Amino acid sequence: MKGITDIDEGTIRKIDWQELLPGTMLVRSFSLSLKISLIVLFSLFLSGWMLLINQADGGSENVRVFSRFFELNQPFTTELSDVFIVSPPTSLSGNLIALFGFLILLFLWLMVARSTAVRLASTQRSGFFESFKFARKKYCSLLGTIFLYSFLIAVPALSWKLLSWIDVPCLQKICLPIMILLVFASVFMGAASFLSFPMSVAAIAAEKSDPFDAVSRGYSYLFQRPLHFIIYSTIAILFGAIGFVIFSLLSSAVLSLLPLSFSKADFAGHFWTPFWIRSLIVLPFGYLFVYFTVASTAIYFILRRSVDGTPWDNFKSDDSHKPSRKLRPIFYSDPEEKKE
């Protein structure tokens, strides 16, 4: 008579679809990116960032946004996109605000990447304050990663520039092949850094990596699995396009109905009017930023699994979640043993 273990041997009890089809993690990332609070937060941030830059340069751009908005009152018009165009800052204060906003954007990127890594690797949730504390601790690592990428791109570019200053004809003929190789190296490193940098941010969020480890992971996963990277990036772009179209239609519908309900005199003279109008305009771009961060973290998990064989649920938890140290056992002597 066969036992239960003999009967059940080789029987499929459960199909791990994430192990069988790693691309299903991108479906999870798409659902995670549809978080309205994050999309609204990034839309408000982008709108406020552009508002402060334009206000520092005189505020003429904000007036144009306000007047142009009430001129375009046709439903679902595509011409509303021209109010999103922002001229580059011309004043020193405008450039400082642009730089400060870029640093804040990097901080928010790390926060969302950390929250996504925790959700993808476990059933836990990383709240706003937990993600904020993590981003505050690892922000220097993110800046160091950017510096390291910039250094790797600048070395061949500066070497090529120095060789181009040589005026001796014979040396120019000798250095020409070297210059061609340096130009190719600078372009190649620039493209590779652009593609691998989002995975380096994900490495910091999931592994608490230092700059060297984050850059090495980004380059390693990109160079060892280039075909996987292209396939999963293409799938991610398709999902992102669907979400962008949905939020674009939503934004256009609200913007096209507002001039029909309110007149220009109702909003004239209000400082915050361009802010709220532009917040609706950049709503699809706020979604794109959230989705890009979530999808790049998911692609990092997929490539990490393919290259290193790391389990899906592997990530570095916060220090606050570490178990406490075990106390040494205390042995009490038996009084009867002492008598013996």
Backbone torsions as a table, in degrees:
resi	resn	phi	psi	omega
1	MET	NA	132.0	-178.0
2	LYS	-79.0	140.0	176.0
3	GLY	-81.3	175.3	-178.8
4	ILE	-65.6	-37.6	-179.4
5	THR	-66.0	-33.9	178.2
6	ASP	-71.0	-36.9	-179.1
7	ILE	-70.3	-40.2	-175.2
8	ASP	-84.9	-2.7	-177.0
9	GLU	-67.9	126.5	179.4
10	GLY	84.3	0.7	179.6
11	THR	-81.6	132.7	178.8
12	ILE	-79.8	113.3	179.9
13	ARG	-92.9	-33.2	-176.8
14	LYS	-152.8	140.2	178.3
15	ILE	-102.4	119.2	176.4
16	ASP	-86.9	94.8	-175.9
17	TRP	-66.4	-30.6	179.2
18	GLN	-68.3	-32.5	176.5
19	GLU	-77.9	-36.4	-179.9
20	LEU	-75.1	-42.5	179.1
21	LEU	-127.7	90.7	-178.4
22	PRO	-60.2	-23.1	-179.6
23	GLY	-64.8	-15.1	177.1
24	THR	-64.2	-19.5	176.1
25	MET	-65.1	-28.1	176.5
26	LEU	-68.5	-29.9	174.5
27	VAL	-66.4	-40.5	175.2
28	ARG	-63.4	-39.8	179.5
29	SER	-65.2	-35.1	177.4
30	PHE	-64.2	-41.6	178.0
31	SER	-67.9	-35.5	178.5
32	LEU	-69.0	-30.2	-178.8
33	SER	-74.4	-16.5	179.8
34	LEU	-84.9	48.3	178.3
35	LYS	-102.3	108.3	-171.1
36	ILE	-60.7	-37.7	-177.6
37	SER	-61.8	-42.6	178.4
38	LEU	-67.4	-41.5	-178.9
39	ILE	-64.1	-43.2	178.0
40	VAL	-65.5	-39.6	179.4
41	LEU	-60.3	-46.5	-179.3
42	PHE	-70.5	-33.8	177.3
43	SER	-65.4	-43.3	177.5
44	LEU	-65.2	-37.9	178.9
45	PHE	-64.9	-46.8	179.8
46	LEU	-62.7	-40.7	179.5
47	SER	-65.5	-45.7	178.5
48	GLY	-65.2	-36.3	178.1
49	TRP	-61.5	-48.9	179.6
50	MET	-67.4	-35.3	178.7
51	LEU	-63.0	-44.0	-179.6
52	LEU	-67.9	-38.3	178.0
53	ILE	-63.3	-45.9	-179.9
54	ASN	-68.2	-35.3	178.2
55	GLN	-67.3	-35.5	177.4
56	ALA	-67.9	-27.3	179.2
57	ASP	-92.2	8.5	177.2
58	GLY	119.5	-16.9	176.5
59	GLY	79.6	9.0	-179.8
60	SER	-67.0	-32.6	180.0
61	GLU	-67.2	-35.9	178.9
62	ASN	-66.7	-36.7	177.2
63	VAL	-65.3	-39.1	179.8
64	ARG	-66.3	-39.4	177.5
65	VAL	-61.5	-44.5	-177.3
66	PHE	-65.0	-47.4	-178.1
67	SER	-69.7	-39.4	-178.2
68	ARG	-67.2	-32.3	-178.4
69	PHE	-62.8	-42.8	-177.2
70	PHE	-79.7	-11.9	173.4
71	GLU	-78.4	-30.0	-176.9
72	LEU	-99.3	93.4	-177.2
73	ASN	-117.7	20.9	176.8
74	GLN	-85.9	141.7	-178.6
75	PRO	-63.9	136.8	174.4
76	PHE	55.3	37.0	179.6
77	THR	-73.7	144.8	178.8
78	THR	-90.6	-9.8	-178.7
79	GLU	-74.7	-10.6	177.8
80	LEU	-65.9	-15.5	-178.1
81	SER	-68.4	-18.9	-176.3
82	ASP	-74.1	-17.3	177.1
83	VAL	-77.9	-10.3	177.2
84	PHE	-78.1	-21.0	-176.6
85	ILE	-66.6	127.9	-179.5
86	VAL	-121.6	128.8	177.4
87	SER	-72.8	149.6	179.4
88	PRO	-61.3	146.7	179.6
89	PRO	-62.8	139.5	-177.9
90	THR	-107.6	-22.8	-178.4
91	SER	-98.5	165.6	178.5
92	LEU	-65.5	-41.4	179.2
93	SER	-65.2	-37.1	177.3
94	GLY	-64.2	-40.4	177.5
95	ASN	-67.3	-37.8	178.0
96	LEU	-66.3	-40.0	177.2
97	ILE	-65.2	-38.9	177.7
98	ALA	-63.0	-42.2	178.6
99	LEU	-67.1	-42.8	-179.7
100	PHE	-65.0	-39.5	177.2
101	GLY	-65.2	-36.1	177.3
102	PHE	-65.0	-38.5	177.6
103	LEU	-66.9	-37.6	176.2
104	ILE	-66.3	-38.0	179.0
105	LEU	-62.2	-39.5	175.9
106	LEU	-63.5	-39.0	178.8
107	PHE	-64.0	-43.6	178.2
108	LEU	-65.7	-36.6	177.2
109	TRP	-58.3	-46.2	-179.6
110	LEU	-66.3	-35.5	177.8
111	MET	-63.5	-47.5	-179.1
112	VAL	-66.8	-38.0	178.6
113	ALA	-63.5	-39.2	178.5
114	ARG	-66.6	-45.4	178.6
115	SER	-61.2	-39.3	178.9
116	THR	-67.8	-41.8	-179.7
117	ALA	-61.4	-40.1	179.3
118	VAL	-66.9	-40.9	-179.1
119	ARG	-69.6	-37.6	-178.7
120	LEU	-74.3	-31.4	-174.7
121	ALA	-94.2	-12.1	-176.6
122	SER	-155.5	-179.5	175.7
123	THR	-92.7	1.7	179.7
124	GLN	-76.0	167.6	176.2
125	ARG	-125.8	134.8	175.5
126	SER	-101.2	107.7	-178.3
127	GLY	-69.6	-179.5	-177.1
128	PHE	-62.9	-45.8	-176.4
129	PHE	-70.9	-36.4	177.1
130	GLU	-65.2	-43.2	177.9
131	SER	-66.2	-36.3	178.9
132	PHE	-64.9	-44.0	178.9
133	LYS	-64.2	-40.3	178.9
134	PHE	-64.4	-45.8	-179.9
135	ALA	-63.5	-34.5	178.2
136	ARG	-66.9	-35.9	179.7
137	LYS	-73.8	-37.4	-173.5
138	LYS	-103.3	10.5	-178.5
139	TYR	-66.2	-37.1	178.1
140	CYS	-64.4	-33.7	176.3
141	SER	-65.6	-37.1	177.4
142	LEU	-65.9	-43.6	177.5
143	LEU	-65.2	-37.7	176.6
144	GLY	-65.3	-34.3	176.4
145	THR	-64.8	-42.3	177.7
146	ILE	-63.0	-42.2	178.8
147	PHE	-63.4	-40.5	-179.2
148	LEU	-67.3	-41.6	175.6
149	TYR	-61.4	-44.2	179.9
150	SER	-62.0	-38.8	179.1
151	PHE	-65.1	-43.0	-179.6
152	LEU	-65.4	-30.9	176.9
153	ILE	-79.1	-36.0	-174.1
154	ALA	-74.0	-29.3	-176.6
155	VAL	-60.5	-54.5	178.5
156	PRO	-68.8	-31.8	-179.8
157	ALA	-66.8	-44.3	179.1
158	LEU	-69.2	-36.2	177.3
159	SER	-63.1	-42.0	177.0
160	TRP	-64.0	-38.2	-179.8
161	LYS	-67.2	-40.3	178.9
162	LEU	-65.2	-40.7	178.7
163	LEU	-67.6	-28.7	179.8
164	SER	-70.9	-15.6	179.4
165	TRP	-83.5	-6.3	-179.8
166	ILE	-72.6	125.9	-177.2
167	ASP	-101.2	-3.7	-179.5
168	VAL	-76.7	122.4	-174.7
169	PRO	-60.3	-42.7	-177.7
170	CYS	-66.2	-37.9	178.6
171	LEU	-70.4	-32.4	177.7
172	GLN	-63.7	-37.7	178.5
173	LYS	-67.0	-37.0	179.8
174	ILE	-71.5	-38.9	-175.4
175	CYS	-82.7	-8.4	-177.3
176	LEU	-60.4	-47.5	176.9
177	PRO	-61.4	-35.8	178.9
178	ILE	-67.0	-39.3	178.8
179	MET	-64.2	-39.1	178.7
180	ILE	-63.9	-42.4	178.5
181	LEU	-64.6	-38.9	179.9
182	LEU	-68.1	-38.4	176.7
183	VAL	-63.8	-44.1	177.7
184	PHE	-62.1	-41.3	-178.9
185	ALA	-65.5	-40.1	179.9
186	SER	-67.1	-41.0	177.8
187	VAL	-67.1	-42.4	-179.8
188	PHE	-64.2	-44.9	-179.8
189	MET	-66.8	-35.2	177.6
190	GLY	-64.1	-45.0	179.2
191	ALA	-66.5	-43.7	179.6
192	ALA	-64.7	-38.3	178.9
193	SER	-67.7	-39.3	178.9
194	PHE	-62.5	-38.4	-178.2
195	LEU	-80.0	-33.3	-175.1
196	SER	-90.6	-14.9	-177.3
197	PHE	-61.0	-43.3	177.1
198	PRO	-58.9	-34.9	177.4
199	MET	-71.3	-29.0	175.4
200	SER	-67.4	-38.5	175.2
201	VAL	-63.0	-41.0	177.2
202	ALA	-64.6	-35.2	177.4
203	ALA	-64.6	-39.3	176.8
204	ILE	-64.9	-40.1	-177.8
205	ALA	-70.5	-36.1	-175.4
206	ALA	-93.7	-35.5	-172.6
207	GLU	-109.2	-4.6	-172.2
208	LYS	55.8	42.8	-174.1
209	SER	-72.8	153.0	169.4
210	ASP	-83.8	172.1	-176.8
211	PRO	-56.7	-41.0	-177.7
212	PHE	-67.5	-42.5	179.0
213	ASP	-67.5	-38.7	-179.8
214	ALA	-65.3	-43.2	179.9
215	VAL	-67.3	-41.8	-179.5
216	SER	-65.2	-37.8	177.2
217	ARG	-66.4	-42.0	179.9
218	GLY	-61.7	-47.9	178.8
219	TYR	-66.3	-41.7	-176.1
220	SER	-62.9	-48.4	-178.3
221	TYR	-67.6	-33.7	179.8
222	LEU	-70.8	-43.8	-175.7
223	PHE	-77.9	-31.2	-178.5
224	GLN	-82.1	-26.6	179.8
225	ARG	-131.4	60.5	-178.6
226	PRO	-66.8	-37.3	-179.9
227	LEU	-67.5	-41.9	176.5
228	HIS	-60.7	-41.4	-179.7
229	PHE	-62.6	-42.1	-179.8
230	ILE	-66.1	-43.3	-177.6
231	ILE	-65.0	-49.9	-177.4
232	TYR	-70.4	-31.6	175.7
233	SER	-67.2	-37.8	177.5
234	THR	-64.1	-43.1	177.2
235	ILE	-62.6	-41.4	179.6
236	ALA	-64.3	-38.3	178.7
237	ILE	-63.8	-38.0	178.7
238	LEU	-64.7	-45.0	177.0
239	PHE	-63.1	-41.7	179.1
240	GLY	-63.8	-36.4	178.4
241	ALA	-64.9	-38.3	178.1
242	ILE	-62.1	-48.2	179.0
243	GLY	-64.2	-37.8	179.6
244	PHE	-63.6	-41.5	178.5
245	VAL	-64.3	-41.6	-179.7
246	ILE	-61.9	-48.5	-178.5
247	PHE	-72.6	-27.3	175.3
248	SER	-67.4	-42.8	177.3
249	LEU	-64.7	-39.7	178.4
250	LEU	-64.3	-45.6	179.7
251	SER	-64.4	-43.3	-179.7
252	SER	-65.4	-36.8	179.6
253	ALA	-64.2	-45.1	-179.3
254	VAL	-67.0	-42.4	-178.3
255	LEU	-67.4	-34.2	-179.6
256	SER	-75.6	-23.7	179.5
257	LEU	-88.6	-22.6	-178.4
258	LEU	-63.2	-46.4	178.9
259	PRO	-63.7	-22.2	177.9
260	LEU	-77.9	-21.1	-177.6
261	SER	-99.5	-26.6	-177.9
262	PHE	-128.6	153.9	177.3
263	SER	-100.9	167.2	-179.7
264	LYS	-65.3	-30.5	-179.1
265	ALA	-68.7	-25.0	179.7
266	ASP	-69.0	-25.0	-177.0
267	PHE	-112.2	-4.7	-174.9
268	ALA	-63.6	135.9	176.6
269	GLY	86.1	-5.5	179.1
270	HIS	-84.2	129.9	-177.5
271	PHE	-69.2	-33.9	-173.5
272	TRP	-87.0	-2.5	-178.5
273	THR	-60.7	-49.6	176.6
274	PRO	-60.3	-29.8	179.8
275	PHE	-64.8	-48.3	-177.8
276	TRP	-70.4	-36.2	178.9
277	ILE	-64.8	-47.1	-179.2
278	ARG	-69.2	-28.8	176.6
279	SER	-61.0	-39.6	176.2
280	LEU	-68.9	-35.2	-178.1
281	ILE	-68.9	-40.0	-175.7
282	VAL	-89.7	7.3	179.1
283	LEU	-56.4	-44.4	176.5
284	PRO	-63.2	-32.9	179.0
285	PHE	-73.6	-30.9	172.0
286	GLY	-63.5	-39.4	175.5
287	TYR	-64.3	-41.8	-179.1
288	LEU	-60.2	-39.6	-179.2
289	PHE	-66.9	-43.7	179.1
290	VAL	-63.3	-45.8	-177.8
291	TYR	-66.4	-38.6	179.1
292	PHE	-61.3	-42.1	179.5
293	THR	-65.9	-44.6	-178.5
294	VAL	-67.2	-45.0	-177.4
295	ALA	-67.2	-39.0	179.1
296	SER	-65.8	-34.1	175.5
297	THR	-67.8	-39.8	177.9
298	ALA	-65.3	-41.0	178.0
299	ILE	-64.6	-35.1	176.5
300	TYR	-62.4	-43.9	178.6
301	PHE	-62.8	-40.1	-179.0
302	ILE	-66.3	-46.3	-179.4
303	LEU	-69.8	-34.5	176.6
304	ARG	-63.3	-39.4	177.3
305	ARG	-66.2	-38.7	-177.9
306	SER	-72.4	-37.9	-175.3
307	VAL	-86.2	-53.5	-173.6
308	ASP	-95.4	-13.7	-175.4
309	GLY	70.5	22.8	-179.4
310	THR	-71.0	135.4	178.7
311	PRO	-59.3	153.6	-177.8
312	TRP	-63.3	-33.0	-173.5
313	ASP	-91.4	19.0	-178.0
314	ASN	-94.0	117.4	172.9
315	PHE	-156.8	155.7	-178.7
316	LYS	-83.5	117.8	179.7
317	SER	-79.1	167.5	179.1
318	ASP	-68.8	160.0	179.3
319	ASP	-64.4	-28.3	-178.0
320	SER	-70.3	-18.5	-179.4
321	HIS	-95.2	1.9	-179.4
322	LYS	-71.4	141.9	179.3
323	PRO	-68.4	150.1	-179.8
324	SER	-71.5	157.7	-179.0
325	ARG	-67.4	142.3	179.1
326	LYS	-74.7	136.8	178.0
327	LEU	-79.7	146.0	177.6
328	ARG	-68.0	137.7	-180.0
329	PRO	-67.2	143.3	179.9
330	ILE	-103.9	123.7	-179.0
331	PHE	-101.8	128.1	176.8
332	TYR	-102.5	133.8	179.7
333	SER	-77.5	142.7	178.9
334	ASP	-84.6	122.6	-179.3
335	PRO	-60.5	-29.4	179.3
336	GLU	-68.2	-32.3	178.0
337	GLU	-67.4	-33.6	179.8
338	LYS	-67.0	-34.6	-180.0
339	LYS	-65.4	-37.4	178.4
340	GLU	-68.0	NA	NA
